[in-house]
Amino acid sequence: YDVEMKGTRVKGIRLFRKWAAADTVTNIREIQYWINDVNVVASSNGGVVSTNIPDLSGNEINKINDSADPVDGSTFHSSGATGSLGEFIQILFSKSHALIDTQAVVLYSHNFSEHTRLQGYVFQFLNESNETILETDEINPYGLGHVGSEYYVLKGPKYDSASKTSAKTYGMNSIWDGTGNTGGVVTIDL
């Protein structure tokens, strides 16, 4: 990626639908952004989530950063087949952080059989002016071996220093390392 990490500050993360997808429903269990072993996008840490995607009653957008165990049904689900280019889910931090301090960005999709619901999405890292300073490749491109994945981790520069757990509790206190996954893990280095 063509961004100077040292000195660059990040204020938020956006999941942005940049390309068309076969499945136009969006549902996500959790998005996390880890810095110094703290999930800075959690609502309890001041993370503020917004979207332009209509949600299904009972499955509102605030479910994706509420730090509740998503197994209990605490997931975001769009209200139907939307899938429009330009759809986004954005979470802003309570304060900006040095991009170089990023340990990981973690996304838990609904489940591995509905992985196509993430096709066309990229992650965008935002500065304090809400401008994109870094953008990943598509996180679940057609036919590139990510089919069946339910867990995505973008490894940041400080990933190796992060506390990790092998317990699949959706990593509310640390990053789940993927042990025992049944739906596949996709890792992308920043």
Phi, psi and chi 1 to 4 in degrees:
 res  aa     phi    psi   chi1   chi2   chi3   chi4
   1 TYR       -  142.8  -61.0  100.4      -      -
   2 ASP   -94.6   67.3  -65.7  -31.8      -      -
   3 VAL  -139.5  138.1   65.1      -      -      -
   4 GLU   -82.2  111.1  175.4   61.8   42.5      -
   5 MET   -70.7  -40.7  -66.3 -116.2 -178.2      -
   6 LYS   -67.4  123.8 -169.7  173.3 -176.8  177.8
   7 GLY    88.6  -15.3      -      -      -      -
   8 THR   -81.2  133.5  -59.7      -      -      -
   9 ARG  -107.0  144.6  -49.2 -101.0  -29.8  148.3
  10 VAL  -123.0  137.6   61.8      -      -      -
  11 LYS  -115.6  -12.1  176.4   69.6  168.0  147.3
  12 GLY  -173.5  175.0      -      -      -      -
  13 ILE  -130.8  143.2 -173.2   88.6      -      -
  14 ARG  -131.7  132.4 -179.5 -173.8  -62.5  134.2
  15 LEU   -96.2  116.5 -171.8   62.3      -      -
  16 PHE  -124.4  127.2 -177.6   78.4      -      -
  17 ARG   -83.3  107.6 -170.4 -178.7  -64.4  -89.6
  18 LYS   -99.5  -25.9 -165.6  165.9 -173.8  172.2
  19 TRP  -128.6  159.5  -63.9  -77.9      -      -
  20 ALA   -66.3  154.4      -      -      -      -
  21 ALA  -133.8  155.8      -      -      -      -
  22 ALA   -70.4  -38.1      -      -      -      -
  23 ASP  -108.7  122.7 -171.6  -22.5      -      -
  24 THR  -104.6   11.0   56.7      -      -      -
  25 VAL   -89.6  147.0  172.3      -      -      -
  26 THR  -121.2  124.0  -60.4      -      -      -
  27 ASN  -145.5  134.2   51.0  -23.0      -      -
  28 ILE  -137.2  136.3  -62.6  170.2      -      -
  29 ARG   -78.9  -47.3  -67.5  175.9 -174.7 -121.7
  30 GLU  -161.4  144.9 -171.5   83.1    8.0      -
  31 ILE  -123.5  134.0  -64.7  176.0      -      -
  32 GLN  -130.3  151.2  -56.7  165.8   -8.8      -
  33 TYR  -135.6  114.7 -166.2  115.8      -      -
  34 TRP  -103.7  125.4  -66.8   90.5      -      -
  35 ILE  -136.1  126.7  -65.5  177.0      -      -
  36 ASN    51.8   41.2  -62.3  -38.6      -      -
  37 ASP    61.9   26.3  -68.4  -32.9      -      -
  38 VAL  -123.1  132.1  173.3      -      -      -
  39 ASN   -80.8   94.2  177.5    9.4      -      -
  40 VAL   -72.7  -11.6  -63.1      -      -      -
  41 VAL   -95.0   -5.2  -61.9      -      -      -
  42 ALA   -60.4  139.9      -      -      -      -
  43 SER   -59.3  -33.2   56.3      -      -      -
  44 SER   -67.8  -16.5   59.4      -      -      -
  45 ASN  -105.1   14.7  -68.5  -34.1      -      -
  46 GLY    93.0    5.0      -      -      -      -
  47 GLY   -65.8  132.9      -      -      -      -
  48 VAL  -117.5  120.5  177.0      -      -      -
  49 VAL  -102.5  144.7   65.1      -      -      -
  50 SER  -147.3  162.6   61.5      -      -      -
  51 THR  -158.1  162.6 -173.0      -      -      -
  52 ASN  -112.3   15.4   62.8   -6.5      -      -
  53 ILE   -99.4  123.4  -54.4  170.1      -      -
  54 PRO   -62.0  138.1  -13.5   23.7      -      -
  55 ASP  -104.9  158.9   55.8   41.4      -      -
  56 LEU   -80.4  133.2 -173.2   64.7      -      -
  57 SER   -51.9  129.8  179.5      -      -      -
  58 GLY    90.2   -9.4      -      -      -      -
  59 ASN  -128.2   51.9  -63.1   96.9      -      -
  60 GLU   -69.7  163.4  -66.0   81.8   12.5      -
  61 ILE   -60.8  -31.1 -169.3   63.3      -      -
  62 ASN   -67.1   -5.3   63.0  -10.6      -      -
  63 LYS   -72.4  -23.1  -53.8  -89.6 -173.6 -175.7
  64 ILE   -80.3   -8.2   67.5  163.3      -      -
  65 ASN  -136.2   29.1   71.6  -31.6      -      -
  66 ASP   -90.8   -2.1   64.4   -0.9      -      -
  67 SER    60.7   17.2  -63.5      -      -      -
  68 ALA   -85.7  148.8      -      -      -      -
  69 ASP   -64.4  114.9 -171.2  -15.9      -      -
  70 PRO   -62.6  -12.9  -21.4   32.5      -      -
  71 VAL   -62.3  -26.7  172.6      -      -      -
  72 ASP   -79.7   10.3   70.3    2.9      -      -
  73 GLY    95.6    5.8      -      -      -      -
  74 SER   -81.4   76.2  179.0      -      -      -
  75 THR  -130.3  154.0   61.6      -      -      -
  76 PHE   -85.0  136.7  166.6   70.7      -      -
  77 HIS  -141.1  127.9 -164.5  -61.8      -      -
  78 SER   -67.9  158.3   62.9      -      -      -
  79 SER   -75.2    0.4   64.9      -      -      -
  80 GLY   161.4 -161.8      -      -      -      -
  81 ALA   -74.7   96.7      -      -      -      -
  82 THR  -103.2  -82.0   54.4      -      -      -
  83 GLY    65.0   21.1      -      -      -      -
  84 SER   -73.6  143.1  -59.2      -      -      -
  85 LEU   -60.4  141.7  -59.5 -178.7      -      -
  86 GLY    92.9   -5.0      -      -      -      -
  87 GLU   -63.9  147.6  -73.4 -177.2  -18.0      -
  88 PHE  -150.4  156.8   69.4   87.0      -      -
  89 ILE  -126.9  125.7  -63.4  167.0      -      -
  90 GLN  -127.8  137.6  175.2  174.9  -68.4      -
  91 ILE  -129.0  122.7  -51.3  174.2      -      -
  92 LEU  -100.0  141.8  -61.7  177.7      -      -
  93 PHE   -79.5  163.5  -44.9  152.4      -      -
  94 SER   -70.7  -24.0   62.9      -      -      -
  95 LYS  -152.5  161.8   64.3  179.3 -176.6  175.9
  96 SER   -77.2  157.5   67.7      -      -      -
  97 HIS  -134.1  158.2  -64.1  -85.6      -      -
  98 ALA   -69.6  127.9      -      -      -      -
  99 LEU   -57.5  -35.3 -176.3   59.3      -      -
 100 ILE   -65.3  -18.0 -159.9  163.2      -      -
 101 ASP   -84.5   -1.9  -70.3  -23.8      -      -
 102 THR   -63.2  126.0  -58.8      -      -      -
 103 GLN   -89.9  -48.8  -67.4  171.9  -49.3      -
 104 ALA  -167.0  152.8      -      -      -      -
 105 VAL  -114.4  127.9  176.7      -      -      -
 106 VAL  -121.9  134.9 -178.3      -      -      -
 107 LEU  -128.2  126.5 -177.2  146.5      -      -
 108 TYR  -103.8  113.9  -64.4   94.0      -      -
 109 SER   -77.2  176.2   70.2      -      -      -
 110 HIS   -58.6  -55.2 -176.7 -105.9      -      -
 111 ASN  -167.5  170.4   63.1   44.1      -      -
 112 PHE   -69.6  -23.1   86.2   97.1      -      -
 113 SER   -79.3  -11.8   66.0      -      -      -
 114 GLU  -115.9   30.9  -65.2  174.7  -10.2      -
 115 HIS   -62.6  -24.1   59.6  -84.4      -      -
 116 THR   -65.3  -14.6   55.7      -      -      -
 117 ARG   -71.1   -7.4  -64.8 -178.4  173.3 -176.5
 118 LEU  -105.7    0.4  -67.4  174.7      -      -
 119 GLN   -64.3  141.3  -72.1  175.3  -28.3      -
 120 GLY    90.5   -7.2      -      -      -      -
 121 TYR   -92.2  144.9  -82.4  108.5      -      -
 122 VAL  -126.3  158.0  -61.7      -      -      -
 123 PHE   -94.3  136.1  -86.6  110.4      -      -
 124 GLN  -120.3  133.0  -63.1  175.4  -26.0      -
 125 PHE   -97.8  133.4  -66.1   75.0      -      -
 126 LEU  -112.2  144.0  -51.3  172.5      -      -
 127 ASN   -91.0 -173.9   64.9   14.5      -      -
 128 GLU   -67.1  -17.3  -69.6 -177.7  -21.4      -
 129 SER   -94.4   10.2  -60.3      -      -      -
 130 ASN    66.9   24.9 -145.6   31.5      -      -
 131 GLU   -97.6  146.8  -60.3  164.6  -30.5      -
 132 THR   -73.4  123.6  -58.3      -      -      -
 133 ILE  -108.9  -15.9   54.9  172.1      -      -
 134 LEU  -155.6  138.3  175.7   63.8      -      -
 135 GLU  -135.2  133.4 -178.4  176.0  -76.3      -
 136 THR   -81.6  170.3   66.8      -      -      -
 137 ASP   -70.1  172.1  -66.6  -30.8      -      -
 138 GLU   -57.1  132.4 -177.4  180.0    1.2      -
 139 ILE   -77.2  -21.9   62.6  168.8      -      -
 140 ASN  -141.6   69.7 -167.6   18.2      -      -
 141 PRO   -71.2  154.5   26.2  -32.4      -      -
 142 TYR   -57.9  129.1  -64.8   94.0      -      -
 143 GLY    64.2   22.9      -      -      -      -
 144 LEU  -110.5   32.5  -69.6 -177.5      -      -
 145 GLY    82.4    2.6      -      -      -      -
 146 HIS   -94.2    0.4  -62.9 -163.0      -      -
 147 VAL   -61.7  130.5  173.7      -      -      -
 148 GLY    91.4    9.3      -      -      -      -
 149 SER   -88.7  140.8  -59.0      -      -      -
 150 GLU  -121.7   -2.4   65.1  174.6  -40.0      -
 151 TYR  -136.5  126.1  171.1   72.6      -      -
 152 TYR  -124.1  132.5  -62.7   80.8      -      -
 153 VAL  -131.1  126.0   60.4      -      -      -
 154 LEU   -96.8  113.4  -55.4  176.1      -      -
 155 LYS   -83.7  119.5  -67.6 -179.2  177.7 -179.9
 156 GLY   -87.4  179.3      -      -      -      -
 157 PRO   -58.6  -26.9  -21.8   30.2      -      -
 158 LYS  -105.7   20.7  -58.6  -76.0  173.7  101.8
 159 TYR   -57.6  -43.1 -179.4   78.3      -      -
 160 ASP   -63.4  -23.7  -69.9  -20.8      -      -
 161 SER   -89.0   -3.4   70.8      -      -      -
 162 ALA   -76.2  145.2      -      -      -      -
 163 SER   -73.7  135.0  -63.6      -      -      -
 164 LYS  -129.7  158.4  -60.3  170.6 -163.9   76.3
 165 THR  -130.3  150.1 -179.7      -      -      -
 166 SER   -94.6   -3.7   60.5      -      -      -
 167 ALA   -85.6  126.4      -      -      -      -
 168 LYS   -82.9   77.0 -172.5  177.6  175.7 -178.0
 169 THR  -110.8   23.9   57.8      -      -      -
 170 TYR    60.2   25.3  -66.6   92.2      -      -
 171 GLY    54.0   38.3      -      -      -      -
 172 MET   -64.6  -27.8  -63.2  -47.7  132.9      -
 173 ASN  -108.0  -13.0  -62.9  -46.7      -      -
 174 SER  -162.8  172.9   60.0      -      -      -
 175 ILE   -79.2  126.3  -59.3  166.7      -      -
 176 TRP   -69.1  131.9  176.3   50.6      -      -
 177 ASP   -86.0    1.0   67.3    7.6      -      -
 178 GLY    92.8   -1.7      -      -      -      -
 179 THR   -58.5  132.1  -58.7      -      -      -
 180 GLY    74.5   14.5      -      -      -      -
 181 ASN   -66.8  147.2   78.9   81.6      -      -
 182 THR  -110.8  -11.4   57.5      -      -      -
 183 GLY  -116.0    3.0      -      -      -      -
 184 GLY    96.4  146.3      -      -      -      -
 185 VAL  -122.9  130.7  176.1      -      -      -
 186 VAL  -111.3  125.7  173.5      -      -      -
 187 THR  -116.5  138.6   59.6      -      -      -
 188 ILE  -131.7  128.1  -58.1  166.6      -      -
 189 ASP   -85.9  135.2  -68.3  -33.3      -      -
 190 LEU   -77.6      -  -80.6 -179.0      -      -
